[in-house]
Every structure is written in structure tokens, then in C-alpha cells.
Amino acid sequence: MKRLFSILAITGLMTFGSVQAQDSTQTEEVATEQVQETAADETAAVATEEEAAAEPTFTQKMKTRFIEGGPAFMGIVLICLILGLAIAIERIIYLNLSTTNTKKLISDVEDALKSGGVDAAKEVCRNTAGPVASIFYQGLDRHSHGIDSAEKAVVAYGGVQMGQLEKNVSWISLFIALAPMLGFMGTVIGMIEAFDQIQSAGSMEPSLVAGGIKVALLTTVFGLIVAIILQIFYNYIIAKIDSIVNDMEDASISLIDVLSDYKK
């Protein structure tokens, strides 16, 4: 009987120990799988970050293409862009400072004429910036010689102010035309060099001409990009000048009417 209990006890212990061993083994396997999955996720995240860092940005691509285009023609195209943008920014600042609230100016000049005469109106024009105020001042300055003389002064000085507004704008149009022309010239020269390489090698191999043709096309691309950028600024400047000139003409007519009423 004792032997039977001993056998049962040993069998139970062996069964319980094997179950615990299986549970611990399964637990270790699950933990190992979780660690492996975490490591794989971290590796994938690091690889993704490295790929994103390795992929060049648009600016870096443009710099690389610009360097590949060669310093000769690409440098001249870059100079056209810099000079064109400098002139365009200067003109935009000047035109914005030249914009005047013509309705308010006419009202102030009319009130000054009624209260203090021509001298008070001229003082208002001196304290107002812009070409319209300068034209008003010239018209008021010639008022004592008659309405016709004041009108002629307004028209003549209006032409002077228009010339000031359009100053250096022709240079922007020159750079707009010059940049793509330089690009096309670089393309033609690059093609000639590519055919020279074919002639020297005596055979038509793509590897001989691919580099030259690539450089040739890059000059054209950057020349067109410069022309497009400057064209946008040029159109804005022309539209701004037209707006100011229209205001000058309308304000000049209103000034002559105000002077005619004051003369009466």
C-alpha cells in the first residue's frame, strides 16, 4: 500500500513538473517572439528614416542639376536672374511707395484752396508723397499764368513722372529674352561637342554623347526657368505702372476742374 502511494506521488510530481516546464517554455517563446517583433519594427523604422534622409530634397536636386550644367553658361544665366530680380524688387518697392490715395488728395487740395488759397494747396502737395502730388504741385505753381498754362504743365510733368515709373523696366525684359537665348546657345554648343566626340570615337555609342546632351539640355531648362520667374515680376510691374498712370490722368483732369472752379 505504501508502495502504491509512493508511485502515485512520484507520478503526480512528474506530471506537475512537466506542465510547469511546458508553461515556462511557452512563456519564453512568446517573450522571444515579442522581442523579435519589436526589434524588427525598430529596424524597419530606422531603415525608413535612413531612406528619407538619403532621398535628396527638391532644392538639393536643383543645386546638383545646376552644377552639372557647367559654370560657363549656367553662371551667366544665374547673373541674369540675380540682376533681373534686383531690378524687379526695386521697382516694386518704388511703385508701392508711389501709390497715392488720389480721392483724398483732391479733397484736401480743394479744401486748402477754399480756406487758404493756392499756397495752402501747394503745401498739401509738398507734404504728400507720390507722382500725383508732384503733378498737382506743378499745376498749382502755373495757376497764376492761366488754366491753359497749368494744364500744359500738368501734361508735361505727367510725362516726366511716367518715365520715372518705367525706369529700368526695359532691363527686366532684356533679361527675360536673354536667359533662354543663353540656354539655347549652351544646348547647341553641347550638341556640337557631343557630335565631336562621336566623330573622334568613330562609332555611335550612347555613353559617349549622353553626358554632353544632358548638360546641353540643362542649360535650356534653367534659362527657361529664369525667364518664367522674371516674366511674372515684369507683368506685375507693368500692371502696377498702368494703374498709377490711370490714377494720374484721372487726378489731373480733376485738378484742372478744381482750378477752373477756383478761378471763377
C-alpha positions in Angstrom: 0.0 0.0 0.0 2.8 2.4 0.9 4.5 1.4 -2.4 1.3 2.3 -4.3 1.1 5.8 -2.7 4.8 6.4 -3.4 4.2 5.5 -7.1 1.2 7.8 -7.3 3.1 10.7 -5.6 6.1 10.3 -7.9 3.7 10.2 -11.0 1.9 13.4 -9.8 5.2 15.3 -9.2 6.5 14.3 -12.7 3.2 15.4 -14.3 3.1 18.7 -12.5 6.8 19.4 -13.3 6.3 18.7 -17.0 3.3 21.0 -17.1 5.3 23.8 -15.4 8.2 23.2 -17.8 5.8 23.4 -20.8 4.2 26.6 -19.5 7.6 28.2 -18.8 8.8 27.1 -22.3 5.7 28.6 -23.9 6.2 31.9 -21.9 9.8 32.1 -23.0 8.8 31.5 -26.6 6.1 34.3 -26.5 8.6 36.7 -24.9 11.2 35.9 -27.6 8.7 36.4 -30.4 7.7 39.8 -28.9 11.3 40.9 -28.6 12.0 39.8 -32.2 8.9 41.7 -33.4 9.9 44.8 -31.5 13.5 44.6 -32.9 12.1 44.1 -36.4 9.8 47.2 -36.0 12.7 49.3 -34.8 14.9 48.1 -37.7 12.2 48.9 -40.2 11.7 52.4 -38.7 15.4 53.1 -38.8 15.6 51.9 -42.4 12.6 54.2 -43.3 14.3 57.2 -41.6 17.6 56.4 -43.4 15.8 56.2 -46.8 14.0 59.5 -46.1 17.3 61.2 -45.1 19.1 59.7 -48.1 16.5 60.9 -50.6 17.5 64.4 -51.8 15.1 67.3 -51.5 14.0 69.5 -54.4 16.5 72.2 -53.6 19.3 69.7 -53.4 18.3 68.3 -56.8 18.2 71.8 -58.3 21.7 72.5 -57.0 23.0 69.3 -58.4 21.5 69.9 -61.8 22.8 73.4 -61.8 26.4 72.2 -61.1 26.0 69.5 -63.7 25.1 72.2 -66.3 28.6 73.7 -66.1 29.9 77.1 -64.9 30.1 78.8 -68.3 26.5 79.3 -69.4 24.8 78.5 -66.1 26.8 81.2 -64.3 25.6 83.8 -66.9 22.0 82.6 -66.6 22.3 82.9 -62.8 23.6 86.5 -63.2 20.6 87.3 -65.4 18.3 86.0 -62.6 20.0 88.0 -59.9 20.1 91.3 -61.8 16.6 90.9 -63.0 15.2 90.1 -59.5 17.2 93.1 -58.0 15.7 95.5 -60.6 12.2 94.0 -60.2 12.2 94.3 -56.4 13.5 97.9 -56.6 10.7 98.8 -59.0 8.0 97.1 -56.9 9.1 99.0 -53.8 9.2 102.3 -55.7 5.8 101.7 -57.3 4.2 100.8 -54.0 5.6 104.0 -52.4 4.4 106.0 -55.4 0.8 104.8 -54.9 -1.4 107.7 -53.6 -5.0 108.0 -52.5 -5.9 110.4 -55.2 -9.5 111.0 -54.0 -8.2 112.1 -50.6 -5.6 114.3 -52.2 -8.1 116.0 -54.4 -10.4 116.6 -51.5 -7.5 118.0 -49.4 -6.4 120.3 -52.2 -9.9 121.6 -52.8 -10.4 122.3 -49.1 -7.0 124.0 -49.0 -7.9 126.2 -52.0 -11.1 127.3 -50.3 -9.5 128.0 -47.0 -6.0 129.2 -47.7 -5.7 129.7 -51.4 -3.1 128.3 -53.8 -0.2 128.5 -51.3 -2.1 126.2 -48.8 -2.9 123.8 -51.6 0.8 123.7 -52.7 1.8 123.0 -49.1 -0.6 120.0 -49.1 1.1 118.7 -52.2 4.6 119.1 -50.7 3.6 117.0 -47.7 2.2 114.2 -49.9 4.4 111.6 -51.5 3.9 110.2 -55.0 3.9 111.4 -58.6 0.3 112.6 -58.4 1.1 115.1 -55.7 4.1 116.3 -57.7 1.9 116.8 -60.8 -0.6 118.7 -58.7 2.2 121.0 -57.4 3.3 121.8 -60.9 -0.2 122.6 -62.0 -0.8 124.8 -58.9 2.5 126.6 -59.5 1.5 127.6 -63.0 -2.0 128.6 -61.9 -1.2 132.3 -62.0 -0.4 132.1 -65.7 -3.9 130.8 -66.6 -5.7 127.5 -66.8 -4.1 126.6 -70.2 -0.6 127.1 -68.8 -1.5 124.9 -65.7 -2.9 122.2 -68.0 0.2 122.1 -70.1 2.4 121.9 -67.0 0.3 119.0 -65.7 0.6 117.1 -69.0 4.3 117.8 -69.4 5.2 116.8 -65.9 3.0 113.8 -66.1 5.2 112.5 -68.9 8.2 113.0 -66.7 6.7 111.1 -63.9 5.7 108.3 -66.3 9.3 108.0 -67.3 10.3 107.7 -63.7 7.8 104.9 -63.2 9.1 103.0 -66.2 12.8 103.5 -65.3 14.9 100.3 -65.7 11.9 98.2 -66.6 13.4 97.6 -70.0 16.3 95.8 -68.4 13.9 93.2 -67.0 12.6 92.5 -70.5 16.1 92.2 -71.7 17.0 89.5 -69.1 13.7 87.7 -69.9 14.8 87.4 -73.5 18.5 86.8 -72.8 18.2 83.9 -70.3 16.5 81.4 -72.6 18.7 82.5 -75.5 21.8 81.7 -73.5 20.2 78.4 -72.5 19.6 77.6 -76.2 23.2 78.6 -77.1 24.5 76.3 -74.4 22.4 73.5 -75.8 23.7 74.0 -79.3 27.3 74.1 -78.1 26.7 70.9 -76.0 25.3 69.1 -79.1 28.3 70.2 -81.2 30.7 68.8 -78.5 28.7 65.5 -78.4 29.0 65.1 -82.2 32.7 65.9 -81.9 33.0 63.0 -79.5 31.2 60.7 -81.9 33.5 61.8 -84.7 36.6 61.2 -82.6 35.4 57.8 -81.5 34.4 56.7 -84.9 31.3 55.0 -83.6 27.8 55.9 -82.3 27.8 54.9 -78.6 25.2 56.3 -76.2 27.7 56.6 -73.4 29.8 59.0 -75.5 27.1 61.6 -76.1 24.7 61.1 -73.1 26.7 63.4 -70.8 27.1 66.2 -73.4 23.4 66.1 -74.3 22.4 66.1 -70.7 24.5 69.2 -70.0 23.1 70.9 -73.1 19.5 70.3 -72.1 20.1 71.5 -68.5 21.2 75.0 -69.8 17.9 75.3 -71.7 15.8 74.2 -68.7 17.4 76.8 -66.3 17.3 79.5 -68.9 13.5 78.9 -69.3 13.0 78.8 -65.5 14.8 82.2 -65.2 12.7 83.7 -68.0 9.4 82.4 -66.4 10.3 83.9 -62.9 11.2 87.3 -64.4 8.2 87.4 -66.6 5.9 87.1 -63.6 7.6 90.0 -61.9 7.6 92.0 -65.2 3.8 91.6 -65.7 3.1 92.7 -62.2 5.3 95.8 -62.6 3.6 96.7 -65.9 0.1 96.3 -64.4 1.1 98.5 -61.4 2.5 101.2 -63.7 -0.7 101.2 -65.7 -2.8 101.6 -62.6 -0.7 104.5 -61.3 -0.8 106.2 -64.8 -4.6 105.9 -64.9 -4.8 107.5 -61.5 -2.5 110.3 -62.6 -4.7 111.0 -65.6 -7.9 111.0 -63.7 -6.5 113.1 -60.9 -5.1 115.6 -63.5 -8.5 116.1 -65.0 -10.0 116.6 -61.6 -7.3 119.2 -60.7 -8.0 121.2 -63.8 -11.7 121.2 -62.9 -10.9 122.3 -59.4 -8.7 125.1 -60.6 -11.3 126.3 -63.1 -13.9 126.5 -60.3 -11.5 128.3 -58.1 -10.6 130.8 -60.8 -14.3 131.7 -61.1 
